[in-house]
Amino acid sequence: MVRNILYLTLFNLGGPVIIFVSTPLISRVYTPESIGEYYYILTVATLLSLVITGCLFNGIYAEKSYRRAQQVFRECVSISISLSLMLQLLLLCAITILLILGLPTPALDYILLTPLALALALTQTGYSLLSRLQLYDLSGKLSIFRALVTVSVQLAFGTILSATATTLILTTIACEILIFTLTARHAPSFITALSKKRHLLRVPKRYKQHLSFTKYFLPSQLISASANTLPLVFLRVSENISLLGLFTMLLRLTMVPANAVGQSIRSTYWNWIRSHGKNPFNAGLISSLTLHLAAAMLSIVYAHLSPHLLEAYLGHKWAGIDALFPFVALWVFSSLANVPLSESVKFGLSSRLLLVAELFLATGKAAVLALTQTIPPISSIQLFCIASWSINIIISIALLIQLRRL
């Protein structure tokens, strides 16, 4: 299992390396305001993607046969496309009504929200299929290709056309659909099945068979993702777009490698436990402690040794970003410590504990932002990150206690 995680992580880290190397170019083509608006829309679209998939992609991992996994993949795609079309139709109807009444209509960025959510949902479903088929090599190569194409297109269109949030959104949609098309080739007769009326009529019935995945996984994952969007909503509502850009740039630099490692663990951890019968408590304890300590050391070392490194790296437009980095890094990388623990608990039929943990985490984060309204926004974000780190530790302890009982 460790070999598979390292192998997949090395491939998955190719994407973050490309993003890290290209970030100085992105930061000089696009303004903090454009980056902030783009990542705000992207975050909301990520939440919406969980809803339109119903988290059915978790069912792909759980299927014992490849054939059944491919069938669940097709059903998940069918449901995602159907729900996104309904949502987009409702949005267009609402815009039409607003135009008739002479009221303000949403900006183009928000009209593109549903297509972006669908593209993200399809990509997530495609990667889930590759993981279940144990095509780790292909999954890693696609991650590198995905990052390379996305960055190249964003730089090209930002330079030639306009460096706006809309450009970033449109290029992301196009690149995500391209990646999904490449993953869908591993579901035999995928297009044929989707075009058959008989298949579409069976989707609602089959969805009921997998409703447990929506019931157990969607609430916890939705609450977790919503909790992470709180600082973005806080900064967007307060119209502090410049600070929103600084914060989201830090999320770009930290969450991309963190997600690569986390996805590698999720893709292999359950198969390893199921096939080798390892003690999840001992493995979880060691991995959790290691990741918590690594996050703390990174934050401390950066704060003391490189207080102005990021500003020089990104350009003068990003002045002040170094004051946030140690706090954001501590929060983001410490959350990795709960990934193997959550996977063990999730497949140990203790999903209710995950829901309670995510509710506790979201409540704590919301409370911190609510109690810090009177202080400068940058201090609120710093306190938010510290609180999130503390809550991550508490959740790790709770998950370890639950694993001990399994």
C-alpha positions as CSV (number, residue, x, y, z in Angstrom):
1,M,0.0,0.0,0.0
2,V,2.8,2.4,0.9
3,R,4.4,1.7,-2.5
4,N,1.2,2.4,-4.3
5,I,0.7,5.7,-2.4
6,L,4.2,6.8,-3.1
7,Y,4.0,5.8,-6.7
8,L,0.6,7.6,-7.2
9,T,1.8,10.6,-5.2
10,L,4.9,11.0,-7.3
11,F,2.7,11.1,-10.5
12,N,0.1,13.3,-8.8
13,L,2.8,15.7,-7.6
14,G,3.7,16.3,-11.3
15,G,0.6,18.4,-11.6
16,P,1.4,20.5,-8.5
17,V,4.9,21.0,-9.7
18,I,3.6,22.4,-13.0
19,I,1.2,24.7,-11.2
20,F,4.0,25.8,-8.8
21,V,6.4,26.6,-11.6
22,S,3.7,28.4,-13.6
23,T,2.3,30.4,-10.7
24,P,4.7,33.3,-11.1
25,L,3.5,33.7,-14.7
26,I,-0.2,33.4,-13.7
27,S,0.3,35.9,-10.9
28,R,1.8,38.4,-13.3
29,V,-0.9,38.0,-16.0
30,Y,-3.9,38.0,-13.7
31,T,-4.6,40.4,-10.9
32,P,-5.4,39.3,-7.2
33,E,-9.0,40.4,-7.8
34,S,-9.4,38.1,-10.9
35,I,-7.8,35.2,-9.1
36,G,-10.0,35.8,-6.0
37,E,-13.2,35.9,-8.0
38,Y,-12.2,32.8,-10.0
39,Y,-11.5,30.7,-6.9
40,Y,-14.6,31.9,-5.2
41,I,-16.7,30.7,-8.2
42,L,-14.6,27.5,-8.4
43,T,-15.2,26.7,-4.7
44,V,-19.0,27.2,-5.0
45,A,-18.9,25.0,-8.1
46,T,-17.1,22.3,-6.2
47,L,-19.9,22.3,-3.6
48,L,-22.5,22.1,-6.4
49,S,-20.6,19.2,-8.0
50,L,-21.0,17.1,-4.8
51,V,-24.7,17.7,-5.0
52,I,-25.2,16.8,-8.6
53,T,-23.2,13.6,-8.2
54,G,-24.8,12.7,-4.9
55,C,-21.3,11.4,-4.0
56,L,-22.2,8.2,-6.0
57,F,-18.5,8.1,-7.1
58,N,-17.8,6.5,-3.7
59,G,-19.9,3.5,-5.0
60,I,-17.3,3.0,-7.7
61,Y,-14.6,2.2,-5.1
62,A,-16.9,-0.2,-3.2
63,E,-17.9,-2.4,-6.1
64,K,-16.1,-5.8,-6.1
65,S,-16.0,-6.3,-9.9
66,Y,-14.7,-4.0,-12.6
67,R,-17.9,-4.5,-14.6
68,R,-20.1,-3.3,-11.8
69,A,-17.7,-0.4,-11.1
70,Q,-18.0,0.7,-14.8
71,Q,-21.8,0.4,-14.5
72,V,-21.9,2.6,-11.5
73,F,-19.6,5.1,-13.3
74,R,-22.2,5.3,-16.2
75,E,-25.0,5.8,-13.8
76,C,-23.2,8.5,-11.9
77,V,-22.4,10.4,-15.1
78,S,-26.1,10.1,-16.2
79,I,-27.4,11.5,-12.9
80,S,-24.8,14.4,-13.0
81,I,-25.7,15.4,-16.5
82,S,-29.4,15.2,-15.9
83,L,-29.3,17.3,-12.6
84,S,-27.0,19.9,-14.1
85,L,-29.3,20.4,-17.1
86,M,-32.3,20.9,-14.8
87,L,-30.4,23.4,-12.7
88,Q,-29.1,25.3,-15.7
89,L,-32.7,25.4,-17.1
90,L,-34.0,26.8,-13.9
91,L,-31.3,29.4,-13.8
92,L,-32.0,30.5,-17.4
93,C,-35.7,30.7,-16.5
94,A,-35.0,32.9,-13.5
95,I,-32.8,35.2,-15.6
96,T,-35.5,35.5,-18.2
97,I,-38.0,36.5,-15.5
98,L,-35.5,39.1,-14.1
99,L,-35.1,40.6,-17.6
100,I,-38.8,40.8,-18.1
101,L,-39.2,42.6,-14.8
102,G,-36.2,44.9,-15.5
103,L,-34.2,43.7,-12.5
104,P,-30.4,43.2,-12.4
105,T,-29.3,39.8,-13.7
106,P,-26.3,37.7,-12.5
107,A,-22.9,38.2,-14.1
108,L,-21.6,35.7,-16.7
109,D,-19.4,34.1,-14.1
110,Y,-22.4,32.9,-12.1
111,I,-24.2,31.8,-15.2
112,L,-21.2,29.5,-15.9
113,L,-21.5,28.0,-12.3
114,T,-23.5,24.9,-13.3
115,P,-21.4,24.0,-16.4
116,L,-18.2,24.3,-14.2
117,A,-19.8,22.2,-11.5
118,L,-20.7,19.5,-14.1
119,A,-17.2,19.5,-15.5
120,L,-15.7,19.1,-12.0
121,A,-18.2,16.3,-11.2
122,L,-17.4,14.4,-14.4
123,T,-13.7,14.6,-13.8
124,Q,-14.0,13.4,-10.2
125,T,-16.1,10.4,-11.4
126,G,-13.6,9.6,-14.1
127,Y,-10.7,9.6,-11.6
128,S,-12.7,7.3,-9.3
129,L,-13.2,4.8,-12.1
130,L,-9.4,4.8,-12.8
131,S,-8.6,4.2,-9.2
132,R,-11.1,1.3,-8.9
133,L,-9.6,-0.2,-12.0
134,Q,-6.2,0.3,-10.4
135,L,-4.9,2.3,-13.3
136,Y,-2.7,4.3,-11.0
137,D,-0.1,5.0,-13.8
138,L,-2.7,6.4,-16.1
139,S,-4.3,8.4,-13.3
140,G,-1.0,10.1,-12.5
141,K,-0.2,10.8,-16.1
142,L,-3.6,12.4,-16.6
143,S,-3.0,14.6,-13.5
144,I,0.2,15.9,-15.1
145,F,-1.5,16.4,-18.5
146,R,-4.5,18.1,-16.8
147,A,-2.3,20.7,-15.0
148,L,-0.1,21.3,-18.1
149,V,-3.0,21.9,-20.4
150,T,-5.0,24.0,-18.0
151,V,-2.1,26.3,-17.1
152,S,-1.0,26.7,-20.8
153,V,-4.6,27.6,-22.0
154,Q,-5.1,30.0,-19.1
155,L,-1.8,31.8,-19.8
156,A,-2.5,31.9,-23.6
157,F,-6.0,33.2,-23.3
158,G,-5.2,35.6,-20.5
159,T,-2.4,37.1,-22.5
160,I,-4.1,37.2,-25.9
161,L,-7.7,37.9,-24.9
162,S,-8.5,39.2,-21.4
163,A,-7.0,38.4,-18.0
164,T,-10.4,38.0,-16.2
165,A,-12.1,35.5,-13.9
166,T,-14.4,34.6,-16.8
167,T,-11.4,33.5,-18.9
168,L,-10.2,31.3,-16.1
169,I,-13.6,29.7,-15.7
170,L,-14.1,29.0,-19.4
171,T,-10.7,27.4,-19.8
172,T,-11.2,25.3,-16.7
173,I,-14.5,23.9,-18.1
174,A,-12.9,23.0,-21.4
175,C,-9.9,21.3,-19.8
176,E,-12.0,19.3,-17.3
177,I,-14.2,18.0,-20.1
178,L,-11.1,17.0,-22.0
179,I,-9.8,15.0,-19.1
180,F,-13.2,13.3,-18.5
181,T,-13.3,12.3,-22.1
182,L,-10.0,10.5,-21.7
183,T,-11.1,8.7,-18.6
184,A,-14.5,7.7,-20.1
185,R,-12.7,5.5,-22.6
186,H,-12.2,2.9,-19.9
187,A,-16.0,2.4,-19.5
188,P,-16.9,0.1,-22.4
189,S,-19.9,1.3,-24.5
190,F,-20.1,4.5,-22.5
191,I,-21.5,6.8,-25.1
192,T,-23.8,4.0,-26.5
193,A,-25.2,3.3,-23.1
194,L,-25.9,7.0,-22.4
195,S,-27.7,7.4,-25.7
196,K,-30.1,4.5,-25.1
197,K,-33.5,5.5,-23.7
198,R,-33.7,2.2,-21.8
199,H,-30.5,3.0,-19.9
200,L,-31.8,6.5,-19.0
201,L,-35.1,5.0,-17.7
202,R,-33.2,2.6,-15.5
203,V,-31.0,5.2,-13.9
204,P,-33.6,6.4,-11.2
205,K,-34.2,2.8,-10.2
206,R,-30.5,2.0,-9.9
207,Y,-29.9,5.3,-8.1
208,K,-32.0,3.9,-5.3
209,Q,-29.7,1.0,-5.0
210,H,-26.8,3.3,-4.3
211,L,-28.7,5.8,-2.1
212,S,-26.7,4.8,0.9
213,F,-23.6,6.4,-0.5
214,T,-25.6,9.7,-0.9
215,K,-27.0,9.3,2.6
216,Y,-23.8,8.6,4.4
217,F,-21.2,10.5,2.4
218,L,-22.9,13.6,0.9
219,P,-23.7,15.3,4.2
220,S,-20.2,15.0,5.7
221,Q,-18.4,15.9,2.4
222,L,-20.8,18.8,1.8
223,I,-20.3,20.1,5.3
224,S,-16.6,19.8,5.0
225,A,-16.4,21.6,1.7
226,S,-18.8,24.3,3.0
227,A,-16.6,24.9,6.0
228,N,-13.6,25.5,3.8
229,T,-15.5,28.1,1.8
230,L,-16.4,30.2,4.9
231,P,-13.3,32.5,4.6
232,L,-13.9,33.0,0.9
233,V,-17.6,33.9,1.6
234,F,-16.5,36.2,4.4
235,L,-14.0,38.1,2.3
236,R,-16.4,38.2,-0.7
237,V,-19.3,39.5,1.2
238,S,-17.1,42.1,2.9
239,E,-15.9,43.1,-0.6
240,N,-12.3,42.7,0.3
241,I,-11.5,41.3,-3.1
242,S,-7.8,42.0,-2.9
243,L,-7.3,40.0,0.3
244,L,-9.6,37.3,-1.2
245,G,-7.1,37.0,-4.1
246,L,-4.1,36.7,-1.6
247,F,-5.9,34.0,0.3
248,T,-7.0,32.0,-2.7
249,M,-3.5,32.2,-4.2
250,L,-2.2,30.6,-1.0
251,L,-4.9,27.9,-1.4
252,R,-3.7,27.3,-4.9
253,L,-0.1,26.8,-3.6
254,T,-1.0,24.6,-0.7
255,M,-4.2,22.7,-1.5
256,V,-3.1,21.5,-4.9
257,P,-0.2,19.4,-3.5
258,A,-2.3,18.5,-0.4
259,N,-5.1,17.2,-2.6
260,A,-2.6,15.2,-4.7
261,V,-1.3,13.4,-1.6
262,G,-4.8,13.1,-0.2
263,Q,-6.2,11.6,-3.4
264,S,-3.3,9.1,-3.5
265,I,-4.2,7.9,0.0
266,R,-7.9,7.7,-0.8
267,S,-7.3,5.8,-4.0
268,T,-5.2,3.0,-2.3
269,Y,-6.0,3.0,1.4
270,W,-9.3,1.1,1.3
271,N,-8.0,-1.5,-1.1
272,W,-5.0,-2.1,1.1
273,I,-7.0,-2.5,4.3
274,R,-9.5,-4.8,2.5
275,S,-6.8,-7.0,0.9
276,H,-4.2,-7.2,3.7
277,G,-6.3,-7.0,6.8
278,K,-4.0,-4.5,8.5
279,N,-4.7,-3.0,11.8
280,P,-6.2,0.4,10.9
281,F,-5.6,1.9,14.3
282,N,-1.8,1.4,14.3
283,A,-1.4,2.6,10.7
284,G,-3.7,5.6,11.3
285,L,-1.9,6.6,14.5
286,I,1.5,6.6,12.8
287,S,0.4,8.4,9.7
288,S,-1.7,11.0,11.6
289,L,1.2,11.9,14.0
290,T,3.6,12.2,11.1
291,L,1.4,14.5,9.0
292,H,0.5,16.7,12.0
293,L,4.2,17.2,12.9
294,A,5.2,17.8,9.2
295,A,2.5,20.6,8.9
296,A,3.7,22.3,12.1
297,M,7.4,22.1,11.1
298,L,6.7,23.6,7.7
299,S,4.8,26.5,9.2
300,I,7.4,27.3,11.8
301,V,10.4,27.0,9.4
302,Y,8.8,29.2,6.8
303,A,7.8,31.9,9.4
304,H,11.3,32.2,10.7
305,L,13.5,31.6,7.6
306,S,11.6,33.1,4.6
307,P,9.3,36.0,5.6
308,H,9.3,37.6,2.2
309,L,9.8,34.7,-0.2
310,L,6.4,34.5,-1.7
311,E,6.1,38.2,-2.4
312,A,9.3,38.0,-4.4
313,Y,8.1,34.8,-6.1
314,L,4.7,36.1,-7.2
315,G,5.4,39.8,-7.8
316,H,4.8,43.2,-6.2
317,K,1.0,42.9,-6.7
318,W,0.9,40.2,-4.1
319,A,2.4,42.2,-1.2
320,G,1.3,40.9,2.2
321,I,0.8,37.3,1.2
322,D,3.7,36.1,3.4
323,A,1.9,37.1,6.5
324,L,-0.8,34.5,5.8
325,F,1.2,31.6,4.4
326,P,2.4,30.0,7.7
327,F,-1.2,30.0,9.0
328,V,-2.7,28.6,5.8
329,A,-0.1,25.9,5.5
330,L,-0.6,24.8,9.0
331,W,-4.4,24.4,8.5
332,V,-4.3,22.8,5.0
333,F,-1.5,20.3,5.6
334,S,-2.7,19.3,9.0
335,S,-6.0,18.3,7.5
336,L,-4.2,15.6,5.6
337,A,-3.7,13.8,8.9
338,N,-7.4,12.9,9.0
339,V,-7.5,11.4,5.5
340,P,-6.4,7.8,6.3
341,L,-8.4,8.0,9.5
342,S,-11.5,9.1,7.7
343,E,-11.1,6.3,5.1
344,S,-10.8,3.7,7.8
345,V,-13.8,5.0,9.7
346,K,-15.9,5.4,6.5
347,F,-15.5,1.9,5.4
348,G,-15.7,0.6,8.9
349,L,-19.4,1.6,8.8
350,S,-19.0,4.6,11.1
351,S,-20.0,7.3,8.7
352,R,-22.2,8.9,11.4
353,L,-19.0,9.8,13.3
354,L,-17.7,11.5,10.1
355,L,-20.8,13.6,9.9
356,V,-20.5,14.6,13.6
357,A,-16.8,15.4,13.1
358,E,-17.5,17.6,10.0
359,L,-20.4,19.4,11.8
360,F,-18.0,20.1,14.7
361,L,-15.4,21.4,12.4
362,A,-17.8,23.6,10.4
363,T,-19.4,25.0,13.6
364,G,-16.0,25.9,15.0
365,K,-14.9,27.7,11.9
366,A,-18.1,29.6,11.6
367,A,-17.8,30.7,15.2
368,V,-14.3,32.0,14.8
369,L,-15.3,34.1,11.8
370,A,-18.4,35.4,13.6
371,L,-16.4,36.4,16.7
372,T,-13.7,38.2,14.8
373,Q,-15.9,40.6,12.8
374,T,-14.5,43.6,14.6
375,I,-10.8,43.0,13.9
376,P,-8.9,43.4,10.6
377,P,-9.9,40.8,8.0
378,I,-6.3,39.5,7.8
379,S,-6.3,38.8,11.5
380,S,-9.6,37.0,11.2
381,I,-8.2,34.7,8.5
382,Q,-5.1,34.0,10.7
383,L,-7.3,33.1,13.7
384,F,-9.5,31.0,11.4
385,C,-6.5,28.9,10.3
386,I,-5.3,28.4,13.9
387,A,-8.8,27.3,15.0
388,S,-9.0,24.9,12.0
389,W,-5.7,23.4,12.9
390,S,-6.8,22.9,16.5
391,I,-10.0,21.3,15.4
392,N,-8.2,19.0,13.0
393,I,-6.2,17.7,16.0
394,I,-9.4,17.1,18.0
395,I,-11.0,15.3,15.1
396,S,-7.9,13.1,14.7
397,I,-8.1,12.1,18.4
398,A,-11.9,11.3,18.0
399,L,-11.3,9.2,14.9
400,L,-8.5,7.3,16.5
401,I,-10.7,6.5,19.5
402,Q,-13.4,5.2,17.1
403,L,-10.8,3.1,15.2
404,R,-9.7,1.6,18.5
405,R,-13.2,0.3,19.1
406,L,-13.7,-1.2,15.6
